[in-house]
Amino acid sequence: MRYRGWLLPPALRDFHEGRIWLKEHSPFSSEDIEKAIKRKYVSIIEGIQIKPAMKCNRCHNTDPHLFTKFHCSKCQQQCVYCRHCIKMGRVSSCTKLMIWTGPKTIKINKHSLKWAGQYTELQQQAANETLASVKAKRSHLIHAVCGAGKTELLFPTVYDALKRGLRVCIATPRTDVVLELYPRFQDAFPDTVIHALYGGAPHQNCYAQLVIATTHQLYRFDKAFDVIIVDEADAFPYTFDETLQRAVDKAKKENAPLVFVTATPSASLLHTFQQESYSFIPKRYHNHPLPVPQVRSLWSYNKCFKRGKIPKRLKKWVEERLHQKEPFLLFFPTIDLMKRATPLFQGLNEDILAVHAADPERKVKVLKLRNKEVPGLLTTTILERGITISNVQVAVIGAESLIFTSNALIQIAGRVGRDVQFPDGDVLFFYHGITAEMDEACAKIQFYNKKGFSE
C-alpha cells in the first residue's frame, strides 16, 4: 500500500534551518510551507513588533525614524514597514516571518583540510590560541598586520568545529572580502558544503555547515551558528551600525564564541580582549617589513582634474607603473572626483577602469586586475581591504580627506607587498595638506615593523 501522507522535503529543512525568512519569499511551494507550519516544523512571527516598542523582527531595528506608515494593498489597512532592511524584501506589520523549529539536519562529519602551507612561529601560536578559545566557548581577538596570513591561521579552528558537527559562519562587512575568502576556503575544505552569501549571490542548494557571508546577510539568520568569525571587524559599516552588531549576536546560538579578526582593531575591541583572549602578529608571514607610505604633496589636485588634466606628479607615477607593467590601485576620496578623473587616465591607457560600491561589475573588474587583463583600477575606499593582487602598487589621491582615517590608510597600504615574490612596493599618500591621520598611519606601520623585527 502506498504512503499517502506528507513527507518533509529535505531541501526545505536544509534551506530554512537557522534562517528567519519572509514567508512570501520562500523558494518552496505554499502547500509544503503550510504543511510544515501545521506540523510545527516552522513557527510564524509578525514582521514588525508594534508594542511595547516598535521593532523589526528581522534586522532588530528599533529606530522610529526608520519605520514608515503606508496603506497596504494586501490587508487594506494602515501598516508599518522597516526601511532599514528594505533591500532584502519589505518587512511590514502584516507580513509573516518564518523560523525553523523542526528537526535539525543530520551532519555527516566527513571533512578534510587540504592546506599544505606551513605556519610561522607567530601564526602557529595565534592558531593554537584561537583554537583553544573556541573549544572553551570563549570569544577571541586576532590582531594581525595586513598580509600576516590571518585567513590561513583560522583553518585549524574551522576544521575542528566542522569535525565536531558544529555550524560555522565567517562574517565580514564587505562583499569583496566574501568573494576573496570563498575560493580560498573551497580549496582548503574540498569536501565541505560552503555557501557564500552577499547581495546578488546566486541561489545555493544543500545544507551548508560553513557559511561565508556579509554581516548584512545575518539579518536573515536566527540562532543558527555554533561559531561566528567576524573578519575585518573594524570595517565600515559594521562598527557604525548597531543593528549589524546585533545581527551577529542574533545569528549565533547561546554561548557560541565569537572570533574577531582585524589588522586595525578599535580601542573598544582591544580593551575587551587584550588582557585575556588575544593574539597579536606584528609581521607578515613572509618575514619582510610592511611597506612604509611615502608622503607627497599634490597641490590643487581638484582644480587640476576640473581643468581636464592629471597633476604632473601623479601622471608621472602612473606612467612609470604602465611602463614597468605593474598593476596599480588609485584611491579617490569621492566617486565624483574619480568619475571626473577616469577618462583622463584612460587617455594614458584605455584599459584602465574605475570601480565603486554601487558598481554592478565590481567583481569582474577586480578579477580583471588580478588576471592582468587591465593595468590598474581607480577606486574608492571600497577596495581598501579584502583583496590581494600580486605586485600591486598603490597611491591615494587626497589623503587629507576625512574619509581616509588612519585605519583606512593602514589597510590601503596593506594591499602592497603581500606576495612573497614581491614583498615590497610603492605606497604613496598624495595630499593637499598633511593630517594627523596620515601621520598616525605611518607611525603605526613603523611601530609594527619595529615590533615585528625586534623579537
TITORGU-922051 format. One line per 8 residues: number of its first residue (from 1); for each residue x, y, z of C-alpha. Coordinates in nm, 2 decimals, decimal comma. Each point is the difference from the previous one (the first is absolute). Last residue first. Layout:
<torlums>
NUM) X Y Z  ...
</torlums>
This chain:
<torlums>
455) 6,15 4,00 1,88  0,13 0,33 -0,14  -0,11 -0,07 -0,35  -0,37 -0,01 0,05  -0,01 0,28 0,26  0,20 0,24 -0,22  -0,20 -0,08 -0,31  -0,33 0,03 0,20
447) 0,12 0,34 0,13  0,09 0,12 -0,35  -0,35 -0,09 -0,12  -0,15 0,17 0,31  0,20 0,32 -0,07  -0,10 0,02 -0,37  -0,37 -0,04 0,09  0,03 0,25 0,28
439) 0,17 0,27 -0,22  -0,27 -0,05 -0,27  -0,28 0,03 0,26  0,17 0,31 0,15  -0,05 0,17 -0,33  0,24 0,14 -0,27  -0,14 0,25 -0,25  -0,09 -0,04 -0,37
431) 0,11 -0,36 0,00  0,14 -0,29 -0,20  0,06 -0,30 0,23  0,22 -0,24 -0,19  0,04 -0,37 0,06  0,25 -0,16 -0,24  0,13 -0,35 0,02  0,16 -0,27 0,21
423) -0,05 -0,37 0,06  -0,04 -0,09 -0,37  0,08 -0,38 -0,01  -0,13 -0,05 0,35  -0,33 0,17 -0,11  -0,15 0,24 0,25  0,22 0,30 -0,10  -0,28 0,26 -0,05
415) -0,36 -0,04 0,10  0,09 0,09 0,36  0,06 0,36 -0,09  -0,38 0,02 -0,06  -0,07 -0,16 0,33  0,23 0,24 0,18  -0,16 0,29 -0,18  -0,35 -0,11 0,10
407) 0,12 -0,05 0,37  0,15 0,35 0,00  -0,32 0,15 -0,13  -0,03 0,08 -0,38  -0,37 0,10 -0,01  0,09 0,34 0,14  0,21 0,10 -0,30  0,38 0,06 0,06
399) 0,09 -0,30 -0,22  -0,13 0,19 -0,30  0,12 -0,25 -0,26  0,12 -0,32 0,16  0,25 -0,20 -0,20  0,06 -0,38 0,00  0,22 -0,25 -0,18  -0,11 -0,36 -0,05
391) 0,27 -0,27 -0,03  -0,26 -0,29 0,04  -0,35 0,12 0,07  -0,16 -0,09 0,33  -0,35 0,14 0,08  -0,18 0,03 0,33  0,08 0,35 0,09  0,01 0,36 -0,13
383) -0,20 -0,11 -0,31  -0,32 0,18 0,10  0,21 0,31 0,09  -0,07 0,14 -0,35  0,16 -0,14 -0,31  0,20 0,06 -0,31  0,13 -0,33 -0,13  0,31 -0,10 -0,18
375) 0,17 -0,18 -0,29  -0,30 -0,20 -0,12  0,00 -0,37 -0,10  0,27 -0,08 0,25  -0,21 -0,28 0,15  -0,02 0,18 0,34  -0,10 0,32 -0,17  -0,27 -0,18 -0,21
367) -0,13 -0,16 0,32  -0,03 0,34 0,16  -0,20 0,11 -0,30  -0,23 -0,30 0,00  -0,09 0,03 0,37  -0,07 0,37 -0,03  -0,22 -0,04 -0,31  -0,33 0,10 0,18
359) 0,18 0,33 0,11  -0,18 0,12 0,32  0,31 -0,03 0,22  0,24 0,17 -0,25  0,22 -0,10 -0,29  0,20 0,17 -0,28  0,18 -0,16 -0,29  0,33 0,05 -0,18
351) -0,02 -0,18 -0,34  0,02 0,32 -0,21  0,35 0,07 0,12  0,14 0,36 0,05  -0,33 0,15 -0,13  -0,18 -0,25 0,22  0,16 0,20 0,28  -0,17 0,32 -0,11
343) -0,33 -0,19 -0,06  0,00 -0,12 0,36  0,08 0,33 0,17  -0,35 0,15 0,00  -0,14 -0,33 0,11  0,25 -0,03 0,29  -0,07 0,36 0,11  -0,38 -0,08 0,01
335) 0,05 -0,33 0,17  0,18 0,17 0,29  0,33 -0,04 0,20  0,19 -0,17 -0,29  0,22 -0,31 0,03  0,22 -0,08 -0,30  0,08 -0,38 -0,01  0,29 -0,13 -0,21
327) 0,12 -0,30 -0,20  0,37 0,03 -0,10  0,08 -0,02 -0,37  0,32 0,20 0,04  -0,11 0,25 -0,26  -0,35 0,02 0,14  0,12 0,04 0,36  0,24 0,27 -0,12
319) -0,28 0,18 -0,19  -0,21 -0,01 0,32  0,28 0,17 0,21  0,06 0,26 -0,27  -0,37 0,09 -0,02  -0,02 0,03 0,38  0,29 0,25 0,01  -0,14 0,19 -0,30
311) -0,36 0,04 0,13  -0,23 -0,16 -0,25  -0,17 0,25 -0,22  -0,36 0,08 -0,10  -0,03 0,34 0,17  -0,22 -0,15 0,27  0,28 -0,26 0,06  0,25 0,28 0,06
303) -0,24 0,18 0,23  -0,04 -0,30 0,22  0,37 -0,07 0,00  0,06 0,34 0,15  0,34 -0,09 0,14  0,11 -0,36 -0,02  0,26 -0,04 0,28  0,16 -0,33 0,06
295) 0,01 -0,23 0,30  0,17 -0,34 -0,04  -0,17 -0,29 0,17  0,20 -0,26 0,19  -0,01 -0,34 -0,17  -0,05 -0,27 0,28  0,32 -0,18 0,08  0,09 -0,34 -0,15
287) -0,04 -0,32 0,20  -0,21 -0,18 -0,27  -0,29 -0,05 0,25  -0,02 0,37 0,07  0,09 0,17 0,33  -0,17 0,12 0,32  -0,21 -0,31 0,08  -0,20 0,05 0,32
279) -0,24 -0,26 0,15  -0,25 0,10 0,27  -0,23 -0,19 0,23  0,08 0,17 0,34  0,17 0,33 0,06  -0,05 0,13 -0,36  -0,36 -0,11 -0,04  -0,25 0,26 0,11
271) 0,24 0,30 0,00  0,14 -0,10 -0,34  -0,35 -0,03 -0,15  -0,11 0,34 0,14  0,32 0,17 -0,12  -0,09 -0,12 -0,35  0,20 -0,27 -0,17  0,21 0,08 -0,31
263) 0,14 -0,32 -0,15  -0,33 -0,19 0,07  -0,15 -0,32 0,11  -0,27 -0,04 0,27  -0,09 -0,35 0,11  -0,34 -0,04 0,16  -0,09 -0,29 0,23  -0,34 -0,17 0,02
255) -0,15 0,04 0,35  -0,36 0,01 -0,15  0,00 -0,07 -0,37  0,13 0,26 -0,24  -0,21 0,19 -0,25  -0,15 0,24 0,25  0,35 0,12 0,12  0,12 0,05 -0,35
247) -0,33 0,19 -0,08  0,04 0,21 0,31  0,34 0,12 -0,13  -0,16 0,07 -0,33  -0,29 0,19 0,17  0,26 0,21 0,19  0,12 0,15 -0,32  0,32 0,20 0,03
239) 0,26 -0,28 0,05  -0,17 -0,23 -0,26  -0,02 0,27 -0,27  0,29 0,04 -0,04  0,28 -0,23 0,10  0,13 -0,07 0,35  -0,08 -0,37 0,01  0,18 -0,07 -0,32
231) -0,09 -0,37 0,05  -0,28 -0,08 0,25  0,03 -0,37 0,08  -0,32 -0,16 0,13  -0,01 -0,34 0,17  -0,30 -0,21 0,09  -0,22 0,16 -0,26  -0,37 0,02 -0,08
223) -0,16 0,18 0,30  -0,19 0,22 -0,25  0,11 0,08 -0,35  -0,13 0,24 -0,27  0,14 0,32 0,16  0,33 -0,19 -0,03  0,01 0,09 -0,37  0,09 0,35 0,10
215) 0,32 -0,13 0,17  0,12 -0,12 -0,34  0,01 -0,37 -0,03  0,23 -0,31 0,00  -0,20 -0,30 0,12  0,15 -0,34 0,10  -0,24 -0,28 0,09  -0,19 0,07 -0,31
207) -0,33 -0,19 -0,06  -0,07 -0,07 -0,36  -0,05 0,25 -0,29  0,14 0,34 -0,07  -0,20 0,28 -0,17  0,23 0,25 -0,17  0,14 0,30 0,20  -0,16 0,34 -0,08
199) 0,07 0,15 0,34  0,23 -0,24 0,19  0,00 -0,36 0,11  0,28 -0,25 -0,08  -0,10 -0,35 0,09  0,24 -0,28 0,08  -0,07 -0,38 -0,01  0,32 -0,16 0,12
191) 0,20 -0,27 -0,18  0,24 0,25 -0,17  0,09 0,18 0,33  0,32 0,20 -0,07  -0,08 0,07 -0,37  -0,36 0,09 0,08  0,13 0,22 0,28  0,22 0,19 -0,23
183) -0,27 0,02 -0,27  -0,24 0,17 0,26  0,24 0,23 0,17  0,06 0,26 -0,28  -0,37 0,02 -0,11  -0,10 0,03 0,37  0,26 0,28 0,04  -0,13 0,18 -0,30
175) -0,36 -0,01 0,15  0,12 0,20 0,30  -0,12 0,00 0,36  0,13 -0,35 0,07  -0,15 -0,32 0,14  0,17 -0,34 0,02  -0,28 -0,24 0,12  0,05 -0,34 0,15
167) -0,24 -0,28 0,07  0,13 -0,26 0,24  0,01 -0,37 -0,07  0,32 -0,06 0,20  0,20 -0,05 -0,32  -0,13 0,34 -0,12  0,11 0,17 0,32  0,35 -0,15 -0,02
159) 0,04 0,10 -0,36  -0,11 0,36 0,07  0,25 0,04 0,28  0,28 -0,17 -0,19  -0,07 0,22 -0,31  -0,01 0,34 0,17  0,38 0,04 -0,02  -0,03 -0,01 -0,38
151) -0,23 0,30 -0,02  0,22 0,22 0,23  0,31 -0,04 -0,22  0,19 0,30 0,13  -0,07 0,19 -0,32  -0,16 0,30 0,18  0,12 0,00 0,36  -0,15 -0,24 0,25
143) -0,24 0,05 0,30  -0,19 -0,32 0,05  -0,27 0,06 0,27  -0,17 -0,29 0,19  -0,33 -0,11 0,14  -0,01 -0,29 0,24  -0,19 -0,32 -0,07  0,29 -0,20 0,15
135) 0,06 -0,17 -0,34  -0,02 0,35 -0,16  0,26 0,14 0,24  0,24 -0,30 -0,05  -0,03 0,02 -0,38  0,08 0,37 0,01  0,30 -0,04 0,22  0,14 -0,28 -0,22
127) -0,05 0,20 -0,32  0,17 0,30 0,16  0,30 -0,20 0,11  0,03 -0,17 -0,34  -0,02 0,34 -0,17  0,27 0,14 0,22  0,23 -0,30 -0,06  -0,06 0,03 -0,37
119) -0,25 -0,25 -0,13  0,05 -0,24 -0,29  -0,21 -0,05 -0,31  -0,16 -0,32 -0,12  -0,36 0,09 0,05  -0,22 -0,30 -0,09  -0,22 -0,01 0,32  -0,25 -0,28 -0,03
111) -0,36 -0,04 0,11  -0,23 -0,29 0,04  -0,21 0,09 0,29  -0,34 -0,11 -0,13  -0,23 0,26 0,16  -0,36 -0,11 0,06  -0,20 0,31 -0,07  -0,21 0,11 0,29
103) -0,36 -0,10 0,05  -0,26 0,28 0,01  0,01 0,35 0,15  0,09 0,20 -0,32  -0,10 0,36 0,03  -0,23 0,16 -0,26  -0,09 0,37 -0,01  -0,35 0,12 -0,08
95) -0,10 0,33 -0,15  -0,27 0,23 0,15  0,23 0,23 0,20  0,23 0,03 -0,29  0,33 -0,16 -0,12  0,08 0,11 -0,36  0,25 -0,21 -0,18  0,37 -0,02 0,07
87) 0,06 0,35 -0,13  -0,25 0,13 0,25  0,22 -0,09 0,30  0,00 0,35 0,17  -0,32 0,12 -0,16  -0,21 -0,21 0,23  -0,37 -0,01 -0,09  -0,32 0,13 0,18
79) -0,36 -0,08 -0,09  -0,32 0,19 -0,05  -0,26 -0,24 -0,13  -0,11 -0,16 -0,32  0,16 -0,33 0,10  0,18 -0,05 -0,33  -0,01 0,35 -0,15  0,17 0,13 0,32
71) -0,04 0,38 0,06  0,34 0,12 0,13  0,17 0,09 0,32  0,38 0,02 0,00  0,25 -0,13 0,25  0,36 0,12 -0,01  -0,06 0,31 0,21  -0,12 -0,21 0,29
63) 0,34 -0,16 0,03  -0,06 -0,35 0,14  0,16 -0,21 -0,27  0,02 -0,37 0,10  0,09 -0,10 -0,35  -0,27 -0,27 -0,04  -0,24 0,07 0,28  -0,02 0,37 -0,08
55) -0,08 0,18 0,33  -0,25 0,25 0,11  -0,04 0,03 0,38  -0,24 -0,17 0,24  -0,15 -0,07 -0,25  0,03 0,01 -0,38  0,21 -0,30 -0,09  0,06 0,00 -0,37
47) 0,02 -0,31 -0,21  -0,23 -0,21 0,22  0,11 -0,34 0,10  -0,06 -0,34 -0,16  0,14 -0,33 0,12  0,12 -0,27 -0,23  0,02 -0,38 0,06  -0,32 0,04 0,20
39) -0,19 -0,27 -0,20  -0,24 0,26 -0,12  0,28 0,24 -0,09  0,18 -0,27 -0,21  -0,34 -0,08 -0,17  -0,05 0,37 -0,08  0,36 0,03 -0,14  -0,04 -0,31 -0,21
31) -0,33 0,13 -0,15  0,15 0,35 -0,05  0,26 -0,16 -0,22  0,37 0,06 0,09  0,23 0,29 -0,09  -0,12 0,19 0,31  -0,06 0,37 -0,08  -0,36 0,02 0,11
23) 0,10 -0,14 0,34  0,27 0,25 0,05  0,29 -0,18 0,16  0,18 -0,04 0,33  0,26 -0,27 -0,07  0,16 -0,26 0,23  -0,15 -0,29 -0,20  -0,20 0,15 -0,29
15) 0,21 -0,13 -0,29  0,09 -0,35 0,12  -0,36 -0,05 0,14  -0,16 0,08 -0,33  0,26 -0,20 -0,19  -0,08 -0,31 0,22  -0,36 0,02 -0,12  -0,21 -0,10 0,30
7) -0,22 -0,30 -0,09  -0,37 0,04 -0,03  -0,23 -0,30 0,04  -0,12 -0,23 -0,28  0,23 -0,29 0,06  -0,06 -0,26 -0,27  -0,14 -0,34 0,09
</torlums>
